């Protein structure tokens, strides 16, 4: 007698029906959760090698059932694997005893199918399974989305990405593209002499960016640690050590809000090049993203939401002050006019330094207008504590941010390498900060005292870049498992 195994958790009528089939499958002596399956070819490869005039062709595929049509003594299945789909034909005459198993299959089951390759009357390439060529590899107990048109509930799609991926081929395609794009970025940098490195994700001091960290505790050492908000200060230490060109594709963590452009855990590319500056980083950024556009987009006109963005280089380069004047109507040196604009925009400005108010106005009045690629260069120096001042005008720092579709995609500096100035900037930056942030990275200052070469540094938000390249309107569409609020019971 076959043992009936209960599965915890509530079950609807569809799941109960599938559990009953599970028991019947076991009574047939079939393991409903299979095992190793040798010799399967990708579906696309099988279809690609098919020859109309060859009746001896054999094929063997494995994948998930995404369409099942039972027409009595024939069952037609559409099988999906990592490469695409292929039709499988199950005939009572050809299967013999395995027909009993065939009649217990459901949408969502994972099977192996081997047999003769042919075409139906409608010209569909089909694997005709005979004898023991049908293998059940995993029984699906939950009802898939209706007709595999996908999960209609957007929140459910993010919570059940494991269903979303196989129910929606376009979603799987987007994440395959994400992986390929990151691979292209790595190839581009390594081919230019950059060395990929890894730096700590748990740090004793949260540094390298102005952001609120996540705090954790190391029990053995009885000390608090921070999940990194940026790898910047460690990568600069490597410049001191003689690694003249380094990059890291890294995970950062910032204990801040959720939005269409923000996830608390996100992926960044950080690049540092000795003897370069922010102009070198600007050229690198334009060339690297241009390469990705060429490889992964259908031309340089990219649809993003309800706008079309022209990504053809060269991209416009304009100063922070020029854009403030262009879109906010304020001269950066006329703080009275800037504060009046802030009031008109209903921005909080009480007890704020002038430069902070300027930046608040810039973010509110300028950024959304930067739809076409725009390098915003030469930021007010007080906003850039890790950046060299502009020669000839120390009011500004040699920094740029790249905007596309109103989003900041990249941030780069001519890196500050004077230890005395860096220490002074840290002291200014730490005034009024929360206790968890009010620590100076003195080891970084010590590293600078050994001498860090002049350098350009760059950070590119990988998630946002993928959004632009794939036309995704929210960051949740390009992160496999985005952070969500707890589901309601």
PyMOL commands that set and color helices and strands:
alter all, ss='L'
color gray80, all
select helices_A, chain A and resi 13-27+43-49+92-102+146-148+154-159+161-167+169-191+232-240+278-296+320-328+335-344+354-365+367-369+381-383+419-430+442-449+462-470+475-477
alter helices_A, ss='H'
color red, helices_A
select strands_A, chain A and resi 58-70+74-81+84-91+110-119+125-138+195-196+202-203+215-218+223-227+245-253+265-274+301-304+307-310+316-319+374-380+389-390+393-404+407-414+455-461
alter strands_A, ss='S'
color yellow, strands_A
deselect
rebuild
show_as cartoon
